Amino acid sequence: MTHWLAMGGYAKYVWPAYAVFFSVLAWDWLAPALKRRRVTRALRGRIAREQSRKPRTTSAEASA
């Protein structure tokens, strides 16, 4: 087992390469979810601001 973990003397190059690979893989998996959360939050804020700017109409004004 230790011989396999040593990777024939190249362990100091192989294991960091695996770490970088899995880090990039995890980031590729998480980035869209984080982006979606950020965009959704921005859109909700924009919609709230637009709705607060609109003059509110009463039901009597809407039916007239």
Buried (B, 14 or more C-beta within 10 A) or exposed (E): EEEEEEEEEEEEEBEEEEEEEEEEEEEEEEEEEEEEEEEEEEEEEEEEEEEEEEEEEEEEEEEE
